[in-house]
Amino acid sequence: MSVLSKVRKSSTPPRTEATLMRLGNLLLDEVFRSSPAGPIPKGKLRGTVLAFPGTRAAKPISVLARALMWQGKVVDADQASLKNLVSPLRLQTIKAALSTAESWVDDEPIVLIDYSRTSRVAHMVRDEIRLVGPGLYLGVVWLWHWRVGWFTLRQRGSK
């Protein structure tokens, strides 16, 4: 049975980072389009880079990216903003505003992570996330209006 068949026949959406990592770009797009925005997440979110999804390179790149570059995000619900956890020191930096909006993918609701007014470094970045499982968000990264990547965010306490 192909991965696409498994996704389509499953009555529940993929629930783990590992499952999403095994899907290629077209299937991730299908999962994203079929998922609800969900609530704006809260607290510390564990991040996973989904580079070259559906290939053998996805897992080692994800592990390397987490160790050296990006570990996730920390949400400040009172300020409707977040900061990224970056570097091996997990520095909280690169602020973004949080809101709900329409997706550039399909004009449906998303949780928007907007850097345009909060970051000099990442002002050209727009992240869109949707809830694909309990406490698990799938995100698409836009760079200057070009879709360039995928990531996940996992709320603490959800598996």
N, C-alpha and C positions, 0 to 999 in steps of 0.2 A: 504494500500500500504506500503510495507516495505521501510526502509530507503535506502537500496541498489537500489530498483526500482526507488525511487525518484532521487537518484544521477544519475543513468543511463539514466532516461527519461528527466532529466533537460537539457536544451540547454545551460545553463551557469553553471560554477562551483560554489560550495558553496562559499558564499561571507562573511560569518560572523564567528567569533570565536565560537559563540554558536552553529552554524550548524556543524562545524567541531568537537566540543566537543561531540556532540551526536553520531558521527560515531565511530565505533569500529576500532581496529587496521587494520583489513583487508581492510575496506573501506577507511581509511586514506591512506593506502598504494596505493590503486587504484587511489585516487585523486592525490597523489604525483606523481605517474608514468605517469598520463595523463596530467600533467601540464608543462608549459614551465619554463625555468629558470628565465626569466624576467631579468630586469636590476639590477645591484647592487644597493640596496636601499641607501637612503641618509638621514641624520639627525637623529632625535630622533625617535626610534621605540618602540612602546608599545608591551610588550611581554605577552604572555599567555601560561602557562604550560598546556599541555594536558595529564595529568596523568590519567590512567584508563579510557581512552576515551570510550564512549558508555555506561557508567555506571552512576548510581546516584552519585557516589563519585567524578566524574570529576569536577563538578562545585565548590563544597566546597573546594576541594584541590586546584583548580586554584585560588580561592579568597584568601585562606590562603598563598599560595606560593607568590602571588603578594604582599600581605601585609608585609610578613616577610622576603622573600628571594630574589626574582628576579622580576624586573619590566620591563625589556627590554634591549635595546642596544642603544648606541649612535655611529653613523658612522662618521668617519673623512675621507671624500672622498678624500682629498688631499693626505693623507697618505695610502689610501687603507687599512684602519684598523678600528676597533671598540673597544669599551669598554662596558662591561656589567653594568647595573644599579642594584646594589645589596644592600640588607638590608633595613630596614625601612627608613634609611637616603638616600637611592638612590645613594650610592657611585658609582662613575665611576671607575671600576677596572676590572681586568681579561681581558687583551688585546688579540685581535685576528687579524690575517691578512685576508683580503678579496680578493677573486679572482673568476674566473670562472674555472670550472673543470668538470670532469665526475663523476657522482654519483656512489657510491658503491652499490646503490640499483639496478640500471638498465643500467649503463654505458652511460646514456644520460646527457646532460648539466645541471649544477646546479650552484648556487652561493655558493661558499665554504667559510665557516667561520672556519679558521684553527688556532688552539691554539698551535700547536706542536713546533713552534719556538719563540713564544711570551709570553708564560706563564709557570711558574714553577708549579703552582697549577693545571692547566687544560691542560697540554701538551698532555694528552692522549685522549682529546676530539676533535671530528670533527663534526661540524654542517653543514648540507646541507639544502638549502632552495630553494623553487620554488614558483613562483607567482600563486596563486589560485583564485585571484579576484583582483579588483582594489585596489592597495596599500596593499594587504594582502598576506603574504608569509606563507607557511606551511613548518615547519622545522623538520628534523629528526636528532636525537642526536646519535652519535656513541661514544662508550667508549671502547678503546682498540679493535677496529674493530668489536665490538658487537653493534647492533642496540638496544638502550635502552629507547628511548622516543621520544615524539613529542612536538612541541611548535608552536606558531604562532608569527609573527611580523607584526605589523600594522604601516604603515607610517602615520605621522601626516597629517590631512586634508583629509584622505580617510575614507569612512564609509562602 
